[in-house]
């Protein structure tokens, strides 16, 4: 009998050269009655499979444009997690790209922290950088890069126990992955690995979204981490390694 071919993996995320981001709010996608009904059925199935899913407010990426090199204009809409159940609806036409913010937390010796997601999360067992979906600002407040920094700093503290002032985070890269989802990555100041491990160990086990930390320096280190990886992980680690080789230090 012929061998069964391995399942196709999604392509890795693109790393976009971005120096400036401008964000503008737009209306949430309009759905037909059939799309809403199919979305709700898909969401009910997802919750049945993972009761930890919560239909909380998030920011969806509604579109991107590049008015000039290095400048990304991103339109966003207020939705809830239920919106992403449309990815399971074959006839849906509404965009389902998400917007996330994450942190590259380096160590003093050139490694970077990654973590494995808890079984109770939307991506159980996946290795990724600390971060998560961007939450919409209160009515009347702007969603801008400063707000993304605050989101990223909060995710870093919640998932690793490491606190950093948002102003200390430097915009490092923007990724574009599956479904057109956009991720904004910030670089934190380096810290000793022992300190990072100590902060992580201090988190209450039942509150951890990341259940296991690891420190990687190269794509070879990534290959030693069992299980799924976030689509942006390999290209980001490659770029970090390349920058380290060309650093004057």
C-alpha positions in Angstrom: 0.0 0.0 0.0 1.3 3.5 -0.7 2.3 5.5 2.3 -0.1 8.2 3.5 1.4 11.6 2.8 2.1 13.8 5.9 -0.5 16.5 6.6 0.3 19.9 4.9 1.6 22.5 7.3 0.7 26.1 7.0 3.5 28.3 5.6 5.6 30.2 8.0 4.6 33.8 8.8 6.2 36.7 6.9 8.4 39.1 8.7 7.5 42.6 7.5 9.9 45.5 7.6 7.9 48.0 9.6 9.2 51.2 11.3 5.8 52.9 11.9 2.3 51.7 12.5 -0.9 53.7 12.2 -4.2 52.1 13.3 -7.7 53.2 12.5 -11.0 51.7 13.7 -13.6 50.5 11.2 -17.0 48.7 11.5 -17.1 45.0 12.3 -17.7 42.8 9.2 -21.4 42.4 8.3 -22.5 38.8 8.2 -25.5 37.2 6.5 -28.0 35.4 8.6 -26.6 32.1 7.3 -23.0 33.1 8.2 -24.1 34.1 11.7 -25.9 30.9 12.3 -23.0 28.7 10.9 -20.6 30.8 13.0 -22.6 30.2 16.2 -22.8 26.5 15.5 -19.1 26.3 15.0 -18.5 28.3 18.2 -20.7 25.9 20.2 -18.7 23.0 18.9 -15.4 24.7 19.9 -16.7 25.4 23.4 -17.9 21.8 23.7 -14.4 20.6 22.8 -12.7 23.2 25.1 -14.9 24.6 27.8 -12.2 27.2 28.7 -13.0 29.2 25.5 -14.4 32.6 26.4 -16.3 34.9 24.0 -14.5 38.0 25.2 -13.8 41.2 23.2 -10.8 41.3 20.9 -9.5 43.3 18.0 -9.7 41.9 14.5 -7.5 43.0 11.7 -9.8 44.3 8.9 -7.2 45.4 6.4 -3.7 46.6 5.8 -2.0 49.0 3.4 1.4 50.4 2.8 1.3 54.1 1.8 5.1 54.3 1.9 8.0 51.9 2.6 8.2 50.9 6.2 4.8 52.4 7.2 1.9 50.0 7.9 -1.6 51.3 8.0 -3.9 48.8 9.7 -7.7 49.0 10.0 -9.2 47.1 13.0 -12.7 46.2 14.2 -14.2 45.3 17.5 -15.3 41.6 17.6 -15.4 38.8 20.1 -13.6 35.5 19.9 -16.7 33.9 18.4 -15.9 35.8 15.2 -12.9 33.4 14.5 -15.2 30.4 14.4 -16.0 31.7 10.9 -12.7 30.1 9.9 -14.6 26.8 10.1 -17.4 28.0 7.9 -16.5 27.1 4.3 -18.9 29.7 2.6 -18.0 32.6 4.9 -16.5 35.6 3.1 -15.8 38.0 6.1 -12.1 38.5 6.9 -11.0 36.5 10.0 -7.5 38.0 10.5 -6.6 38.6 14.1 -4.3 41.2 15.7 -1.9 40.2 18.5 1.0 41.7 20.4 3.9 39.8 21.8 7.3 40.3 23.5 10.8 39.0 22.6 12.4 38.6 26.0 16.1 38.0 25.5 18.6 36.7 28.0 22.0 38.2 28.7 23.7 35.4 26.8 21.7 35.8 23.5 18.8 33.3 24.0 15.2 34.3 23.8 12.3 33.0 26.0 9.5 30.9 24.4 6.7 29.1 26.2 4.4 26.2 25.6 0.7 27.0 25.8 -1.6 25.4 28.4 -4.1 22.7 27.3 -6.9 25.1 28.3 -5.9 27.7 25.8 -7.0 28.1 22.1 -3.6 26.6 21.0 -2.9 23.8 23.4 0.7 22.6 23.4 1.9 25.3 21.0 5.3 27.0 21.5 5.2 30.8 21.1 6.6 34.0 22.4 4.7 35.6 25.4 1.8 37.6 24.0 -1.8 37.3 22.9 -4.8 38.9 21.2 -5.1 42.6 21.4 -8.1 43.8 23.4 -10.1 46.8 22.2 -9.7 50.1 24.1 -12.6 51.6 26.0 -14.9 53.8 23.9 -13.4 57.1 23.2 -9.8 55.9 23.6 -7.3 55.3 20.8 -5.7 52.1 19.8 -2.2 53.1 18.9 1.3 51.7 19.2 1.4 52.8 22.9 -1.7 50.8 23.5 -0.1 47.8 21.8 2.9 48.2 24.1 0.7 48.1 27.1 -1.1 45.0 25.8 2.3 43.3 25.2 3.7 44.3 28.6 0.6 43.0 30.4 0.8 39.6 28.5 4.5 39.3 29.4 3.7 39.8 33.1 0.6 37.5 33.1 2.4 34.7 31.2 5.9 34.8 32.7 5.8 36.9 35.8 8.3 39.4 34.2 7.3 43.0 34.6 8.5 45.7 32.2 7.5 49.3 31.6 5.7 49.6 28.2 8.1 52.4 27.3 11.0 50.0 27.6 9.6 47.8 24.7 11.0 48.6 21.3 9.0 47.8 18.1 11.0 45.0 16.5 8.9 43.4 13.8 5.4 42.8 12.4 4.4 39.4 11.2 1.7 38.3 8.8 0.6 34.7 9.0 -2.3 32.4 8.4 -5.7 34.1 7.6 -3.7 37.3 7.1 -3.4 37.7 10.9 -1.0 40.4 12.0 1.3 40.1 15.0 3.3 43.1 16.5 6.5 42.0 18.3 8.3 44.2 20.8 11.8 43.7 22.1 12.4 43.8 25.8 15.6 44.6 27.7 17.8 41.5 28.3 17.7 39.8 31.6 19.6 36.9 33.2 18.0 33.5 32.4 18.0 32.6 36.1 15.9 35.7 36.9 13.4 34.8 34.1 13.1 31.2 35.4 12.6 32.5 39.0 9.8 34.9 37.9 8.1 32.1 35.9 8.3 29.7 38.9 6.6 32.3 41.1 3.4 32.1 39.1 0.5 30.1 40.5 0.3 26.9 38.4 -3.4 27.2 37.9 -3.0 30.7 36.4 -0.4 29.8 33.8 -1.2 30.2 30.2 2.3 29.1 29.4 3.0 25.9 31.2 6.7 25.4 30.3 9.4 27.9 29.4 12.4 27.3 27.1 15.3 29.4 25.9 16.3 29.2 22.3 19.2 30.7 20.3 18.9 29.2 16.9 16.5 27.2 14.6 18.2 24.1 15.7 17.1 24.8 19.3 13.5 25.1 18.0 13.6 21.7 16.4 14.2 20.2 19.9 10.9 21.5 21.2 8.2 18.8 20.6 4.8 19.8 19.5 3.4 22.6 17.3 5.1 25.9 16.9 3.6 29.3 16.2 4.0 30.1 12.5 6.2 33.1 13.2 8.6 31.3 15.6 11.2 30.0 13.1 11.6 33.2 10.9 11.9 35.3 14.0 14.5 33.1 15.6 16.4 33.0 12.4 16.4 36.8 12.2 17.5 37.2 15.8 20.4 34.8 15.2 21.4 36.7 12.0 21.3 40.1 13.9 23.4 38.6 16.7 26.1 37.4 14.3 26.3 40.9 12.7 26.2 42.8 16.0 29.4 44.7 16.8 29.2 43.4 20.4 
